[in-house]
Amino acid sequence: MADEDLSEPIDDPASSQVAVPEEVLEAKALTSVASKRPKKSLLRAFTSLRHRNFRLYWSGQVISQLGSYMQGIGQTWLVWQLTHSAWQLGLVGALQAVPVLFFALFGGVFADRWPKRRVLLSTQTAAMIQALLLWALIATGAVQLWHLYILALMLGLTNCLGRPTGQAFVVEMVGREDLPNAVGLNSMLSQMMRIVGPGLGGIIIALSGESFLFLYNGLSYLAAIAALLLIDSHKLYAQASPIKGGERRKNTWQSLREGVEYVWHTPTILLLILVVGLVLLFGSNFGVLLPSFATDVLHGGPESFGFLSAAMGIGALLASLWLAWNNEQPTIRRVLISTLIFAVLEILFALSGWYAVSLVLIAGVGGLEIDFAAQSMTALQTTAPDHLRGRVMSVQILFFDGSLPLGYLLMGWLSGLFGPQAAMFIGAVFCLLVITAGWIWHRASMRFP
């Protein structure tokens, strides 16, 4: 498989077997996109919704993700009510997150092996059963802490299969041209629900208790399932070719090895995964450090922490809207520039002692994090061949999501030794070192293809 160069807008690597001069590909891509892309109006941010399949899928996710974020705060509150232990809160969260580290790669294998729509129907149904079981236990007064352990682990295992499948399915619904817009819209949806879901969930807990949150979340999966059932499989793009009669199906380990070897031997994909994963490891540490910044550095209280968190969320939401509206194919250069600005803003935030300035800086940090993460996910989906896309996205999930808890531990340890400002500064410097190495690697690969 030839290595793709992401220094220019990405073309379909599987669409041609004959070498074509780069300037011809660039002109072809730019002409095609320019002729099909709508004018730069506000409606351009919703371009990918013109695809009926994606419109159905996205609408179902609006309802389902709201329920998921509401359940998240409900589960946290329930654990706290049962134990009043921060350790137990962390343990339940870890049980839900740890399966991704061990089983996400296998999820990518099955995402490539089975029709993605059917896989998502299975994972959404399993998640619905988990939420309804939890609601039934709470409603009957039978819930115990070990129930939460098991159900959190079940949801984590479900996500190992559902997340790489869902990410790889997007390009099948919208095609490569509208993929940047679709990724931006999904990111925008996630940020909106991250803001609305916990707030609405807290109000519902205050009015009627947490049991309704789990009931709503369970029922909300019906919208996602109905949307998947209504998707027209005959109008999907870029589906992997089925195995022909004379070909031998690889076993799970062979398929897993094939996906990992493709990532390892494709410099553009390997560079994106490693650079972005390490930047997230050292730079995405807000959950650990922001409370300390609000109280110890900016001399505020809970309201200061709340406004800092809200500013970061607003920055992320605006960045998602920009990505959806811009709808441009990503390049390695753009991703690296975005990570560079992200690291610089983190250094400025670490050094700032002024509350108003810190609000602006943390909003920029939140926006840049979404920008480079979404661009890299779009580039990975566009570059990966159809039959390997699920496995490539599973490696991405392993490095991107798996880096976060490790980063929390590292930054928590550094903050305990040197304080939050020094911890964030050190993390941002490590980000700069990673980005510098990425630039050198990228320039060398362009010079010596």
Secondary structure, DSSP 8 states (H G I E B T S, - for coil): -----TTS----TTS-SS---HHHHHHHHHHHHHHHS--SSGGGGGGGGGSHHHHHHHHHHHHHHHHHHHHHHHHHHHHHHHH--HHHHHHHHHHHHHHHHHHHHHHHHHHHHS-HHHHHHHHHHHHHHHHHHHHHHHHTT---HHHHHHHHHHHHHHHHHHHHHHHHHHHHHHTTTTHHHHHHHHHHHHHHHHHHHHHHHHHHHHHH-SHHHHHHHHHHHHHHHHHHHHS-GGG--S------TTS----HHHHHHHHHHHHHH-HHHHHHHHHHHHHHHHH--HHHHHHHIIIIIS---HHHHHHHHHHHHHHHHHHHHHHHHH-----HHHHHHHHHHHHHHHHHHHH---HHHHHHHHHHHHHHHHHHHHHHHHHHHHHS-GGGHHHHHHHHHHHHHHHHHHHHHHHHHHHHHH-HHHHHHHHHHHHHHHHHHHHHHHHHHHH--
